[in-house]
Amino acid sequence: MSSDKTGPDFTGKTVIITGGAGGLGKAFSLEFARLGAQVISNDIDPAAGDSLTHEAEGLSGRIHFVAGSMGEAETCDRLAAKAAELGGTDILCNNVGIQPAASYVPAHELDDALWDAILTVNLKSFFWMVKRCVPQMKARGKGAIINTASVQGLQSQRGAAAYAASKGGILSLTRQLALEYAEDNIRVLAIAPGTFDTPLLRDVAAGIDDKTYMERLRKAYPMKRFGNPEELARVVSFLASDGASFMTGECVTVDGGIMAQGGWAQ
Ligand SMILES: NC(=O)c1ccc[n+]([C@@H]2O[C@H](COP(=O)([O-])OP(=O)(O)OC[C@H]3O[C@@H](n4cnc5c(N)ncnc54)[C@H](O)[C@@H]3O)[C@@H](O)[C@H]2O)c1
């Protein structure tokens, strides 16, 4: 990995990232470690965790991998305990999110158990982490929480009832938390990524019958391309830094311009 330290300095800071060993979360983990942080990276996939810690060797910060599902409150307990061991959480990136292919059905056909699983991982885990990390941030006198939502929380498409509901919930929860903790010097922000090239995107593509969909989607983007996870990681590290000290309760869209485009444009 690069020894480049361009960007904010997170030396001595403890950063938690959920769903942090693959896709966007992996890019966030490596970015914060590159910038000097002690990164507690969670993932359900232990092999991805091993390869992440290996990839981070030589960076100025360090990655501590914690395996476990964010669908279980007990994983959140272990993440918060690890952060306490390192002095307490400074930055929480609630990033985990799932969109299983079986959920691409009209709402009335969506299985209750699948609804619950998506809402638990994508939204309830964010609440569980806030409950555990906010007391640590209060004790440290400062904190930042960055919640990964989606452009799908702003506008939607058919067949995404549970996913879209979870992402809309994240935007609303972000505003709520920002108000609750503003006087504690804890900033709370959401990001709404457009389409980024990650395993989740490839899973979504595999679940869609129309094999021309991804190419049409790519062309629908004003920049005619999808984002790279590193492009989002740079935004997240800025939002978590003192450079963004007057930003809270806001959703930052990082989407190559797709939300700027009206449906009548094509
Ligand atoms: N990729 C995109 O285009 C895109 C767009 C908008 C929003 N998002 C959001 O960004 C976040 C990350 O998405 P991604 O594309 O990197 O996904 P991904 O599936 O590529 O990677 C997510 C990581 O989370 C892990 N994970 C899955 N279930 C887990 C669980 N229950 N507990 C802990 N870890 C778990 C996976 O093993 C994987 O390493 C999600 O919240 C997603 O909704 C992604």
The ligand as an SDF file (V2000), in Angstrom:
LIG
                    3D

 44 48  0  0  0  0  0  0  0  0999 V2000
  -22.0730   -0.0800   -4.4180 N   0  0  0  0  0  0  0  0  0  0  0  0
  -22.9510    0.8620   -4.6660 C   0  0  0  0  0  0  0  0  0  0  0  0
  -23.1600    1.2350   -5.8270 O   0  0  0  0  0  0  0  0  0  0  0  0
  -23.7180    1.5030   -3.5390 C   0  0  0  0  0  0  0  0  0  0  0  0
  -24.5660    2.5810   -3.8610 C   0  0  0  0  0  0  0  0  0  0  0  0
  -25.2720    3.2040   -2.8360 C   0  0  0  0  0  0  0  0  0  0  0  0
  -25.1360    2.7750   -1.5420 C   0  0  0  0  0  0  0  0  0  0  0  0
  -24.3250    1.7200   -1.2650 N   0  0  0  0  0  0  0  0  0  0  0  0
  -24.2230    1.3220    0.1340 C   0  0  0  0  0  0  0  0  0  0  0  0
  -22.8650    1.2890    0.5170 O   0  0  0  0  0  0  0  0  0  0  0  0
  -22.6870    0.3170    1.5480 C   0  0  0  0  0  0  0  0  0  0  0  0
  -21.6160   -0.6530    1.1360 C   0  0  0  0  0  0  0  0  0  0  0  0
  -22.0140   -1.2520   -0.0820 O   0  0  0  0  0  0  0  0  0  0  0  0
  -20.9920   -2.0650   -0.9820 P   0  0  0  0  0  0  0  0  0  0  0  0
  -21.3780   -1.8150   -2.3930 O   0  0  0  0  0  0  0  0  0  0  0  0
  -19.6030   -1.8280   -0.5690 O   0  0  0  0  0  0  0  0  0  0  0  0
  -21.4230   -3.5520   -0.5760 O   0  0  0  0  0  0  0  0  0  0  0  0
  -20.6030   -4.9140   -0.7500 P   0  0  0  0  0  0  0  0  0  0  0  0
  -21.6090   -6.0030   -0.6740 O   0  0  0  0  0  0  0  0  0  0  0  0
  -19.7840   -4.8260   -1.9670 O   0  0  0  0  0  0  0  0  0  0  0  0
  -19.6600   -4.9480    0.5200 O   0  0  0  0  0  0  0  0  0  0  0  0
  -20.2430   -4.9070    1.7830 C   0  0  0  0  0  0  0  0  0  0  0  0
  -19.3950   -5.6400    2.8100 C   0  0  0  0  0  0  0  0  0  0  0  0
  -20.2770   -5.8620    3.9050 O   0  0  0  0  0  0  0  0  0  0  0  0
  -20.1370   -7.2020    4.3450 C   0  0  0  0  0  0  0  0  0  0  0  0
  -21.3770   -7.6480    4.9740 N   0  0  0  0  0  0  0  0  0  0  0  0
  -22.5090   -8.1020    4.3820 C   0  0  0  0  0  0  0  0  0  0  0  0
  -23.4210   -8.4060    5.3070 N   0  0  0  0  0  0  0  0  0  0  0  0
  -22.8660   -8.1370    6.5110 C   0  0  0  0  0  0  0  0  0  0  0  0
  -23.3200   -8.2530    7.8490 C   0  0  0  0  0  0  0  0  0  0  0  0
  -24.5420   -8.7190    8.1310 N   0  0  0  0  0  0  0  0  0  0  0  0
  -22.4910   -7.8740    8.8410 N   0  0  0  0  0  0  0  0  0  0  0  0
  -21.2450   -7.4180    8.5850 C   0  0  0  0  0  0  0  0  0  0  0  0
  -20.7570   -7.2950    7.3250 N   0  0  0  0  0  0  0  0  0  0  0  0
  -21.5570   -7.6530    6.3100 C   0  0  0  0  0  0  0  0  0  0  0  0
  -19.7720   -7.9910    3.1300 C   0  0  0  0  0  0  0  0  0  0  0  0
  -19.0940   -9.2000    3.4530 O   0  0  0  0  0  0  0  0  0  0  0  0
  -18.8950   -6.9920    2.3470 C   0  0  0  0  0  0  0  0  0  0  0  0
  -17.5300   -7.1430    2.6830 O   0  0  0  0  0  0  0  0  0  0  0  0
  -24.0520   -0.3130    1.7760 C   0  0  0  0  0  0  0  0  0  0  0  0
  -24.7110    0.3450    2.8300 O   0  0  0  0  0  0  0  0  0  0  0  0
  -24.7580   -0.0490    0.4500 C   0  0  0  0  0  0  0  0  0  0  0  0
  -26.1540   -0.0470    0.6000 O   0  0  0  0  0  0  0  0  0  0  0  0
  -23.6090    1.0650   -2.2300 C   0  0  0  0  0  0  0  0  0  0  0  0
  1  2  1  0
  2  3  2  0
  2  4  1  0
  4  5  1  0
  4 44  2  0
  5  6  2  0
  6  7  1  0
  7  8  2  0
  8  9  1  0
  8 44  1  0
  9 10  1  0
  9 42  1  0
 10 11  1  0
 11 12  1  0
 11 40  1  0
 12 13  1  0
 13 14  1  0
 14 15  2  0
 14 16  1  0
 14 17  1  0
 17 18  1  0
 18 19  2  0
 18 20  1  0
 18 21  1  0
 21 22  1  0
 22 23  1  0
 23 24  1  0
 23 38  1  0
 24 25  1  0
 25 26  1  0
 25 36  1  0
 26 27  1  0
 26 35  1  0
 27 28  2  0
 28 29  1  0
 29 30  1  0
 29 35  2  0
 30 31  1  0
 30 32  2  0
 32 33  1  0
 33 34  2  0
 34 35  1  0
 36 37  1  0
 36 38  1  0
 38 39  1  0
 40 41  1  0
 40 42  1  0
 42 43  1  0
M  CHG  2   8   1  16  -1
M  END
$$$$
